[in-house]
Amino acid sequence: MPKAKAKVKAKAPVKKAAKRGVAAPKKAAKKVIKRGGNRHGAGRPVGSGKYGCKTKAVRVPEHLIGEIQAFVMKKVKAERKS
């Protein structure tokens, strides 16, 4: 019996740009969004939250949470009065 030859996979053709080390230009595909994602005007309007302005999350030690909440509420009430 003759020996079976190992199958050799054919290599994919290489583009000329890739041979030169230059990246081939990518085609700009127009993406059509049908559902979901970001939409202009979506979401809560700025300033409509609890404090009436932008807020930022801050890490605080747990034992100081009560004092800081009291301080913030005191400042918010003072600003609303004036």
VOBADO-822177 format. One record per atom (N, C-alpha, C, O): residue in three letters; atom name; x, y, z. Coordinates in nm, 2 decimals, decimal comma, padded with zeros to 4 digits. Layout:
+------+------+--------+--------+--------+
! type ! atom !     c1 !     c2 !     c3 !
+------+------+--------+--------+--------+
!  ala !   CA !      X !      Y !      Z !
...
+------+------+--------+--------+--------+
This chain:
+------+------+--------+--------+--------+
! type ! atom !     c1 !     c2 !     c3 !
+------+------+--------+--------+--------+
!  met !    N !  00,08 ! -00,12 !  00,00 !
!  met !   CA !  00,00 !  00,00 !  00,00 !
!  met !    C !  00,09 !  00,13 !  00,00 !
!  met !    O !  00,19 !  00,13 !  00,07 !
!  pro !    N !  00,05 !  00,22 ! -00,08 !
!  pro !   CA !  00,13 !  00,35 ! -00,08 !
!  pro !    C !  00,10 !  00,43 !  00,04 !
!  pro !    O ! -00,02 !  00,43 !  00,09 !
!  lys !    N !  00,20 !  00,51 !  00,09 !
!  lys !   CA !  00,18 !  00,59 !  00,20 !
!  lys !    C !  00,09 !  00,71 !  00,17 !
!  lys !    O !  00,09 !  00,76 !  00,06 !
!  ala !    N !  00,00 !  00,75 !  00,27 !
!  ala !   CA ! -00,09 !  00,86 !  00,24 !
!  ala !    C ! -00,01 !  00,99 !  00,26 !
!  ala !    O !  00,06 !  01,01 !  00,36 !
!  lys !    N ! -00,03 !  01,08 !  00,17 !
!  lys !   CA !  00,03 !  01,21 !  00,18 !
!  lys !    C ! -00,04 !  01,30 !  00,27 !
!  lys !    O ! -00,16 !  01,30 !  00,27 !
!  ala !    N !  00,03 !  01,38 !  00,35 !
!  ala !   CA ! -00,03 !  01,47 !  00,44 !
!  ala !    C ! -00,10 !  01,58 !  00,36 !
!  ala !    O ! -00,04 !  01,63 !  00,26 !
!  lys !    N ! -00,22 !  01,62 !  00,40 !
!  lys !   CA ! -00,29 !  01,73 !  00,32 !
!  lys !    C ! -00,23 !  01,86 !  00,36 !
!  lys !    O ! -00,21 !  01,89 !  00,48 !
!  val !    N ! -00,21 !  01,95 !  00,27 !
!  val !   CA ! -00,16 !  02,08 !  00,29 !
!  val !    C ! -00,27 !  02,18 !  00,26 !
!  val !    O ! -00,32 !  02,18 !  00,15 !
!  lys !    N ! -00,30 !  02,26 !  00,36 !
!  lys !   CA ! -00,40 !  02,37 !  00,34 !
!  lys !    C ! -00,34 !  02,48 !  00,25 !
!  lys !    O ! -00,23 !  02,52 !  00,26 !
!  ala !    N ! -00,43 !  02,52 !  00,16 !
!  ala !   CA ! -00,38 !  02,63 !  00,07 !
!  ala !    C ! -00,39 !  02,76 !  00,15 !
!  ala !    O ! -00,49 !  02,79 !  00,22 !
!  lys !    N ! -00,29 !  02,85 !  00,13 !
!  lys !   CA ! -00,29 !  02,97 !  00,20 !
!  lys !    C ! -00,38 !  03,07 !  00,13 !
!  lys !    O ! -00,39 !  03,07 !  00,01 !
!  ala !    N ! -00,44 !  03,16 !  00,21 !
!  ala !   CA ! -00,53 !  03,26 !  00,16 !
!  ala !    C ! -00,44 !  03,36 !  00,08 !
!  ala !    O ! -00,33 !  03,39 !  00,12 !
!  pro !    N ! -00,49 !  03,41 ! -00,03 !
!  pro !   CA ! -00,41 !  03,51 ! -00,11 !
!  pro !    C ! -00,39 !  03,64 ! -00,03 !
!  pro !    O ! -00,48 !  03,68 !  00,04 !
!  val !    N ! -00,27 !  03,69 ! -00,03 !
!  val !   CA ! -00,23 !  03,81 !  00,04 !
!  val !    C ! -00,24 !  03,93 ! -00,05 !
!  val !    O ! -00,20 !  03,93 ! -00,16 !
!  lys !    N ! -00,31 !  04,03 !  00,00 !
!  lys !   CA ! -00,33 !  04,15 ! -00,08 !
!  lys !    C ! -00,19 !  04,23 ! -00,09 !
!  lys !    O ! -00,11 !  04,21 ! -00,01 !
!  lys !    N ! -00,18 !  04,30 ! -00,20 !
!  lys !   CA ! -00,06 !  04,37 ! -00,23 !
!  lys !    C ! -00,02 !  04,47 ! -00,11 !
!  lys !    O !  00,09 !  04,48 ! -00,08 !
!  ala !    N ! -00,12 !  04,54 ! -00,06 !
!  ala !   CA ! -00,10 !  04,63 !  00,05 !
!  ala !    C ! -00,04 !  04,56 !  00,17 !
!  ala !    O !  00,05 !  04,62 !  00,24 !
!  ala !    N ! -00,09 !  04,44 !  00,20 !
!  ala !   CA ! -00,04 !  04,37 !  00,32 !
!  ala !    C !  00,11 !  04,32 !  00,29 !
!  ala !    O !  00,19 !  04,31 !  00,39 !
!  lys !    N !  00,14 !  04,29 !  00,17 !
!  lys !   CA !  00,28 !  04,25 !  00,14 !
!  lys !    C !  00,38 !  04,36 !  00,17 !
!  lys !    O !  00,49 !  04,34 !  00,21 !
!  arg !    N !  00,34 !  04,49 !  00,14 !
!  arg !   CA !  00,42 !  04,60 !  00,16 !
!  arg !    C !  00,43 !  04,65 !  00,30 !
!  arg !    O !  00,51 !  04,74 !  00,34 !
!  gly !    N !  00,34 !  04,59 !  00,39 !
!  gly !   CA !  00,34 !  04,63 !  00,53 !
!  gly !    C !  00,25 !  04,75 !  00,55 !
!  gly !    O !  00,25 !  04,81 !  00,66 !
!  val !    N !  00,17 !  04,78 !  00,45 !
!  val !   CA !  00,07 !  04,90 !  00,46 !
!  val !    C ! -00,07 !  04,84 !  00,49 !
!  val !    O ! -00,11 !  04,74 !  00,42 !
!  ala !    N ! -00,14 !  04,90 !  00,58 !
!  ala !   CA ! -00,27 !  04,85 !  00,61 !
!  ala !    C ! -00,37 !  04,89 !  00,50 !
!  ala !    O ! -00,36 !  05,00 !  00,44 !
!  ala !    N ! -00,45 !  04,79 !  00,46 !
!  ala !   CA ! -00,55 !  04,82 !  00,35 !
!  ala !    C ! -00,65 !  04,91 !  00,40 !
!  ala !    O ! -00,70 !  04,90 !  00,52 !
!  pro !    N ! -00,70 !  05,01 !  00,32 !
!  pro !   CA ! -00,80 !  05,10 !  00,37 !
!  pro !    C ! -00,93 !  05,03 !  00,40 !
!  pro !    O ! -00,97 !  04,94 !  00,32 !
!  lys !    N ! -01,00 !  05,06 !  00,50 !
!  lys !   CA ! -01,12 !  05,00 !  00,54 !
!  lys !    C ! -01,24 !  05,08 !  00,48 !
!  lys !    O ! -01,24 !  05,20 !  00,47 !
!  lys !    N ! -01,34 !  05,00 !  00,44 !
!  lys !   CA ! -01,46 !  05,07 !  00,38 !
!  lys !    C ! -01,54 !  05,12 !  00,49 !
!  lys !    O ! -01,56 !  05,05 !  00,59 !
!  ala !    N ! -01,60 !  05,24 !  00,48 !
!  ala !   CA ! -01,68 !  05,30 !  00,58 !
!  ala !    C ! -01,82 !  05,24 !  00,56 !
!  ala !    O ! -01,89 !  05,27 !  00,46 !
!  ala !    N ! -01,87 !  05,16 !  00,65 !
!  ala !   CA ! -02,00 !  05,10 !  00,64 !
!  ala !    C ! -02,10 !  05,19 !  00,72 !
!  ala !    O ! -02,08 !  05,23 !  00,83 !
!  lys !    N ! -02,21 !  05,22 !  00,65 !
!  lys !   CA ! -02,31 !  05,30 !  00,71 !
!  lys !    C ! -02,40 !  05,21 !  00,80 !
!  lys !    O ! -02,46 !  05,11 !  00,76 !
!  lys !    N ! -02,40 !  05,24 !  00,93 !
!  lys !   CA ! -02,47 !  05,16 !  01,03 !
!  lys !    C ! -02,61 !  05,22 !  01,05 !
!  lys !    O ! -02,62 !  05,33 !  01,09 !
!  val !    N ! -02,71 !  05,13 !  01,04 !
!  val !   CA ! -02,84 !  05,17 !  01,06 !
!  val !    C ! -02,89 !  05,11 !  01,20 !
!  val !    O ! -02,89 !  04,99 !  01,21 !
!  ile !    N ! -02,92 !  05,20 !  01,29 !
!  ile !   CA ! -02,97 !  05,15 !  01,42 !
!  ile !    C ! -03,12 !  05,14 !  01,42 !
!  ile !    O ! -03,19 !  05,24 !  01,39 !
!  lys !    N ! -03,17 !  05,02 !  01,45 !
!  lys !   CA ! -03,31 !  05,00 !  01,44 !
!  lys !    C ! -03,37 !  05,02 !  01,58 !
!  lys !    O ! -03,48 !  05,08 !  01,59 !
!  arg !    N ! -03,30 !  04,97 !  01,68 !
!  arg !   CA ! -03,36 !  04,97 !  01,82 !
!  arg !    C ! -03,25 !  05,00 !  01,92 !
!  arg !    O ! -03,13 !  04,97 !  01,90 !
!  gly !    N ! -03,29 !  05,06 !  02,04 !
!  gly !   CA ! -03,20 !  05,07 !  02,15 !
!  gly !    C ! -03,09 !  05,17 !  02,12 !
!  gly !    O ! -03,08 !  05,24 !  02,02 !
!  gly !    N ! -02,99 !  05,17 !  02,21 !
!  gly !   CA ! -02,87 !  05,26 !  02,20 !
!  gly !    C ! -02,90 !  05,40 !  02,24 !
!  gly !    O ! -03,01 !  05,43 !  02,29 !
!  asn !    N ! -02,80 !  05,48 !  02,22 !
!  asn !   CA ! -02,81 !  05,62 !  02,26 !
!  asn !    C ! -02,90 !  05,70 !  02,16 !
!  asn !    O ! -02,89 !  05,68 !  02,04 !
!  arg !    N ! -02,98 !  05,78 !  02,21 !
!  arg !   CA ! -03,07 !  05,86 !  02,12 !
!  arg !    C ! -03,06 !  06,01 !  02,17 !
!  arg !    O ! -03,06 !  06,03 !  02,29 !
!  his !    N ! -03,06 !  06,10 !  02,08 !
!  his !   CA ! -03,05 !  06,24 !  02,11 !
!  his !    C ! -03,18 !  06,28 !  02,19 !
!  his !    O ! -03,29 !  06,25 !  02,15 !
!  gly !    N ! -03,16 !  06,34 !  02,31 !
!  gly !   CA ! -03,27 !  06,39 !  02,39 !
!  gly !    C ! -03,32 !  06,29 !  02,48 !
!  gly !    O ! -03,42 !  06,32 !  02,56 !
!  ala !    N ! -03,27 !  06,17 !  02,48 !
!  ala !   CA ! -03,32 !  06,06 !  02,57 !
!  ala !    C ! -03,26 !  06,08 !  02,71 !
!  ala !    O ! -03,15 !  06,13 !  02,72 !
!  gly !    N ! -03,33 !  06,03 !  02,81 !
!  gly !   CA ! -03,27 !  06,03 !  02,95 !
!  gly !    C ! -03,33 !  06,15 !  03,03 !
!  gly !    O ! -03,40 !  06,23 !  02,98 !
!  arg !    N ! -03,28 !  06,15 !  03,15 !
!  arg !   CA ! -03,32 !  06,26 !  03,24 !
!  arg !    C ! -03,26 !  06,39 !  03,21 !
!  arg !    O ! -03,13 !  06,39 !  03,19 !
!  pro !    N ! -03,33 !  06,50 !  03,21 !
!  pro !   CA ! -03,27 !  06,63 !  03,18 !
!  pro !    C ! -03,18 !  06,67 !  03,30 !
!  pro !    O ! -03,20 !  06,64 !  03,41 !
!  val !    N ! -03,07 !  06,74 !  03,26 !
!  val !   CA ! -02,98 !  06,79 !  03,36 !
!  val !    C ! -03,05 !  06,89 !  03,46 !
!  val !    O ! -03,12 !  06,97 !  03,41 !
!  gly !    N ! -03,03 !  06,87 !  03,59 !
!  gly !   CA ! -03,08 !  06,96 !  03,69 !
!  gly !    C ! -03,22 !  06,92 !  03,74 !
!  gly !    O ! -03,28 !  06,99 !  03,81 !
!  ser !    N ! -03,27 !  06,80 !  03,69 !
!  ser !   CA ! -03,40 !  06,76 !  03,74 !
!  ser !    C ! -03,40 !  06,66 !  03,85 !
!  ser !    O ! -03,50 !  06,61 !  03,89 !
!  gly !    N ! -03,28 !  06,64 !  03,91 !
!  gly !   CA ! -03,26 !  06,54 !  04,01 !
!  gly !    C ! -03,29 !  06,60 !  04,15 !
!  gly !    O ! -03,35 !  06,70 !  04,16 !
!  lys !    N ! -03,25 !  06,52 !  04,25 !
!  lys !   CA ! -03,28 !  06,56 !  04,39 !
!  lys !    C ! -03,22 !  06,69 !  04,43 !
!  lys !    O ! -03,28 !  06,77 !  04,51 !
!  tyr !    N ! -03,10 !  06,72 !  04,37 !
!  tyr !   CA ! -03,03 !  06,84 !  04,42 !
!  tyr !    C ! -03,04 !  06,96 !  04,32 !
!  tyr !    O ! -02,99 !  07,07 !  04,35 !
!  gly !    N ! -03,09 !  06,94 !  04,20 !
!  gly !   CA ! -03,11 !  07,05 !  04,11 !
!  gly !    C ! -02,99 !  07,08 !  04,03 !
!  gly !    O ! -02,98 !  07,19 !  03,97 !
!  cys !    N ! -02,89 !  07,00 !  04,03 !
!  cys !   CA ! -02,76 !  07,02 !  03,96 !
!  cys !    C ! -02,69 !  06,89 !  03,93 !
!  cys !    O ! -02,74 !  06,79 !  03,98 !
!  lys !    N ! -02,58 !  06,89 !  03,86 !
!  lys !   CA ! -02,51 !  06,77 !  03,83 !
!  lys !    C ! -02,45 !  06,72 !  03,96 !
!  lys !    O ! -02,42 !  06,80 !  04,05 !
!  thr !    N ! -02,44 !  06,59 !  03,97 !
!  thr !   CA ! -02,39 !  06,52 !  04,09 !
!  thr !    C ! -02,27 !  06,43 !  04,05 !
!  thr !    O ! -02,25 !  06,40 !  03,94 !
!  lys !    N ! -02,20 !  06,39 !  04,15 !
!  lys !   CA ! -02,08 !  06,30 !  04,13 !
!  lys !    C ! -02,08 !  06,20 !  04,25 !
!  lys !    O ! -02,09 !  06,24 !  04,36 !
!  ala !    N ! -02,05 !  06,07 !  04,21 !
!  ala !   CA ! -02,04 !  05,97 !  04,32 !
!  ala !    C ! -01,91 !  05,98 !  04,38 !
!  ala !    O ! -01,80 !  06,00 !  04,32 !
!  val !    N ! -01,90 !  05,97 !  04,52 !
!  val !   CA ! -01,78 !  05,98 !  04,59 !
!  val !    C ! -01,77 !  05,87 !  04,70 !
!  val !    O ! -01,88 !  05,84 !  04,76 !
!  arg !    N ! -01,66 !  05,81 !  04,71 !
!  arg !   CA ! -01,64 !  05,71 !  04,82 !
!  arg !    C ! -01,62 !  05,77 !  04,95 !
!  arg !    O ! -01,53 !  05,86 !  04,96 !
!  val !    N ! -01,70 !  05,73 !  05,05 !
!  val !   CA ! -01,69 !  05,79 !  05,18 !
!  val !    C ! -01,69 !  05,68 !  05,28 !
!  val !    O ! -01,76 !  05,58 !  05,26 !
!  pro !    N ! -01,61 !  05,69 !  05,39 !
!  pro !   CA ! -01,62 !  05,59 !  05,49 !
!  pro !    C ! -01,76 !  05,57 !  05,55 !
!  pro !    O ! -01,83 !  05,67 !  05,57 !
!  glu !    N ! -01,80 !  05,45 !  05,58 !
!  glu !   CA ! -01,94 !  05,43 !  05,62 !
!  glu !    C ! -01,97 !  05,50 !  05,75 !
!  glu !    O ! -02,09 !  05,55 !  05,76 !
!  his !    N ! -01,88 !  05,52 !  05,84 !
!  his !   CA ! -01,91 !  05,58 !  05,97 !
!  his !    C ! -01,94 !  05,73 !  05,95 !
!  his !    O ! -01,99 !  05,80 !  06,04 !
!  leu !    N ! -01,91 !  05,79 !  05,83 !
!  leu !   CA ! -01,93 !  05,93 !  05,81 !
!  leu !    C ! -02,05 !  05,96 !  05,72 !
!  leu !    O ! -02,09 !  06,08 !  05,70 !
!  ile !    N ! -02,12 !  05,86 !  05,67 !
!  ile !   CA ! -02,23 !  05,88 !  05,58 !
!  ile !    C ! -02,34 !  05,97 !  05,64 !
!  ile !    O ! -02,39 !  06,06 !  05,57 !
!  gly !    N ! -02,38 !  05,94 !  05,76 !
!  gly !   CA ! -02,49 !  06,02 !  05,82 !
!  gly !    C ! -02,45 !  06,17 !  05,84 !
!  gly !    O ! -02,54 !  06,25 !  05,81 !
!  glu !    N ! -02,33 !  06,19 !  05,88 !
!  glu !   CA ! -02,29 !  06,33 !  05,90 !
!  glu !    C ! -02,28 !  06,40 !  05,76 !
!  glu !    O ! -02,33 !  06,52 !  05,75 !
!  ile !    N ! -02,23 !  06,34 !  05,66 !
!  ile !   CA ! -02,22 !  06,40 !  05,53 !
!  ile !    C ! -02,36 !  06,42 !  05,47 !
!  ile !    O ! -02,38 !  06,53 !  05,41 !
!  gln !    N ! -02,45 !  06,33 !  05,48 !
!  gln !   CA ! -02,59 !  06,35 !  05,43 !
!  gln !    C ! -02,66 !  06,46 !  05,50 !
!  gln !    O ! -02,72 !  06,54 !  05,43 !
!  ala !    N ! -02,64 !  06,48 !  05,63 !
!  ala !   CA ! -02,70 !  06,59 !  05,70 !
!  ala !    C ! -02,64 !  06,72 !  05,65 !
!  ala !    O ! -02,71 !  06,82 !  05,64 !
!  phe !    N ! -02,51 !  06,72 !  05,63 !
!  phe !   CA ! -02,44 !  06,84 !  05,59 !
!  phe !    C ! -02,49 !  06,88 !  05,45 !
!  phe !    O ! -02,52 !  07,00 !  05,42 !
!  val !    N ! -02,50 !  06,79 !  05,36 !
!  val !   CA ! -02,55 !  06,82 !  05,22 !
!  val !    C ! -02,69 !  06,87 !  05,22 !
!  val !    O ! -02,73 !  06,96 !  05,16 !
!  met !    N ! -02,78 !  06,80 !  05,30 !
!  met !   CA ! -02,92 !  06,84 !  05,30 !
!  met !    C ! -02,93 !  06,98 !  05,36 !
!  met !    O ! -03,02 !  07,06 !  05,32 !
!  lys !    N ! -02,85 !  07,01 !  05,46 !
!  lys !   CA ! -02,85 !  07,15 !  05,52 !
!  lys !    C ! -02,81 !  07,25 !  05,42 !
!  lys !    O ! -02,88 !  07,36 !  05,41 !
!  lys !    N ! -02,71 !  07,22 !  05,33 !
!  lys !   CA ! -02,67 !  07,32 !  05,23 !
!  lys !    C ! -02,77 !  07,33 !  05,12 !
!  lys !    O ! -02,80 !  07,44 !  05,07 !
!  val !    N ! -02,84 !  07,22 !  05,08 !
!  val !   CA ! -02,94 !  07,23 !  04,98 !
!  val !    C ! -03,06 !  07,31 !  05,03 !
!  val !    O ! -03,11 !  07,39 !  04,95 !
!  lys !    N ! -03,10 !  07,29 !  05,15 !
!  lys !   CA ! -03,21 !  07,37 !  05,20 !
!  lys !    C ! -03,18 !  07,52 !  05,21 !
!  lys !    O ! -03,26 !  07,60 !  05,18 !
!  ala !    N ! -03,05 !  07,55 !  05,25 !
!  ala !   CA ! -03,01 !  07,69 !  05,26 !
!  ala !    C ! -03,01 !  07,75 !  05,12 !
!  ala !    O ! -03,05 !  07,87 !  05,10 !
!  glu !    N ! -02,97 !  07,68 !  05,02 !
!  glu !   CA ! -02,96 !  07,73 !  04,88 !
!  glu !    C ! -03,10 !  07,75 !  04,82 !
!  glu !    O ! -03,12 !  07,85 !  04,75 !
!  arg !    N ! -03,19 !  07,67 !  04,86 !
!  arg !   CA ! -03,33 !  07,68 !  04,81 !
!  arg !    C ! -03,40 !  07,80 !  04,87 !
!  arg !    O ! -03,49 !  07,86 !  04,81 !
!  lys !    N ! -03,37 !  07,83 !  05,00 !
!  lys !   CA ! -03,43 !  07,95 !  05,06 !
!  lys !    C ! -03,38 !  08,08 !  05,00 !
!  lys !    O ! -03,46 !  08,17 !  04,99 !
!  ser !    N ! -03,26 !  08,09 !  04,97 !
!  ser !   CA ! -03,20 !  08,21 !  04,92 !
!  ser !    C ! -03,22 !  08,23 !  04,77 !
!  ser !    O ! -03,18 !  08,33 !  04,71 !
+------+------+--------+--------+--------+
